[in-house]
């Protein structure tokens, strides 16, 4: 497993006064583990890999093949490690109009999921699967788009439209995600 990189997180509170830079430092904690869900899947397919650390497998694959997990897909897979209630909490935390439109279809799917009786298991399971896919995609898009807006100085990435309040909200959501993801991957 992998421990939460507290030294990285402590830099945020000790040395960084600009919230956008704090966000980037937190984002790096997620970026480090993008490949882990894929490595877990690979290790499940190839039992001879099961004795190796996820990072060692990822590093070897990247060195030999040049493959590395694409960032947005890696982020989606990390978010999908969360259980459904954790995903809903993460989404609700950043579901403000300035970050994710509160008229988003996820809210309708969330109502469907919550209002379906437990005895309609097949229907509830379908709503849950669809909800998880939507949340993972929307949240990863918001996190990744914000990261790109800070890192890349191009007109298509307008980081100035994200307020300091939004950045604080995203930082807190990212800390929540880091904690949950590292809990999940430390069990592998």
N, C-alpha and C positions, 0 to 999 in steps of 0.2 A: 504494500500500500504506500501511499504518499501522505505526508503530513502537511497540514496547512502551512504555507510559507509565511510564518509570523514576522520574519525579518522584513519581508516585502511589505506586509501590511503596516508594520510599525513605521516604515519610512513615510507612509501616507500621513500618519498623525504627528510625526516628529519634525519632518523636514519640508513638507510640501504645503504651501499656502494657497496655491491656485487650484481650485476644485477640479478643473479639467485635467490637470496633471495627476491629481490624486486618483481620478477615475482611471487614467491610463495605467497607473501602478496596480490598481486592483484588477483591471482587465488582464494584465500580464499573468496573474495567478490562475485565471481560467485558461488563458492561451497555453500555458505550460501543460495542461492536461487534456487538450483537444483530442489527442490520439488515443487516450486511455479506453474509451468505450469500444473503439475499433480493435484495440489490442485484446481486450477482454473477449470480444467476438472471435478474433483469430485464434486465441488460445483455446477457446471452446472447440474449434474445428480441428486444430492440430494439437493433440494431447502432449506431444513432445515439447511444446512451448510452455506448458502449464507451470513448469518449475522456474521460469524466468520472470523477472520484474517487468512490468508493463513498459517502463521507460527504456529498459535495455532492448526489448523487442522492437519498440518504435524506433529507437536510434539505429539499430542494425538494419531494419528495413529501409530507413531513410538513407543510410550510408550506401547500401547496396543498390537500391532501386531509384533513389531520388524522390520517392513518394513521401508526401507529408499530408496530413489531414487538412482539407480546406477549412478555413477559419469559420465561415458561417455554418457549414455542415457539422463541424466539430462542436460548435456552440449548441446547435440543435440537439446533438446526441448527449451533450452534458446536461442540458435542461431535461431531456427525457429520462435521465437517471432518477429524477425526483419523483416522489409519489404524486398522485393526482392532487391531493389537497395542498401539497407544497407548491406545485405548479400554479394552482389557482391563487394561492397567497402571493406568489411572486408576481403574477399577472396583475392582480388587484392593486398591488403596491405601486406599479408604474402605469396603471390605467387612468391617467389623467389626460385630458384632451391635448395638452401640449406634447405628450409623448406617444400615446396611442389613443386614437379616437374612441370616445366613450360610446359611439354609435357602432363600434366594431361588431362584426357577426359573432365574435366570441361570446358576447354577453347573451345573445339568443341561445347559443349552444350551451352555455352555462345554465341558463334557465331550464332548457330541455333536460339536461343531466340532473339538475337538482330536483326537478318536479316529476321525474319518472320514478314510479314506485319500485322498491327493491325486488318485488315479485315479478317484475318485467325485466328479468336479468339480461336477455339478449339485446333488448332495446337500450337498456341502461349501459351495457358494455359498448355498444356501437356509439352512443353519445359520448361516452368517456374516451374512447379511442380517437374520435374526431376532435373532441375538445383538447386532448393532449397534443395532437398534431398542430392544431391552430395556435395554441398557447406557445408551444416550443418555437414555431416559426415566427410569430409576432414578437415575442420577447427577444429572440436571437437577432432578429432584424433590427430592433430598436437598439440593442446593446452594440451590435456590430456597426450600424450606421453612425451611432454617436462616436464610437471609437474612430471610424474613418474620418468623420468630420473634424476631429481634433488632430489627427495625424497627417492627413492630406490637405494641402492648401490648394484646393481646386474649387471652382464655382459649384460643381455638382455636390460637394460636401460642405454644406453651410452649417458650421458648428455654432455660429453666433446666434442662431435661432433657438438654441437650447439655453434656457435661463439657469442661473445658479441654483435656484430651487429645484429645477428639473435634474441638474447634475447631482445635487445632494441626494435626491430620491433615487437616481440611478446608482450612485455609489453605495447607498444602503442596500438596494436590491442586489447589487453585485456582491457585497459582503455576505448577504443571505445565501446567494447562489454558491459562492466559494465554500462557505461552511457546509452546506448540504452536499455539494459535489464531492468535496474531500472526505466527508463522512462515508459516502457511498463507495468511493474508490479505495478507501483504506481497508475495506472489507474484502478486497480482491487480491 
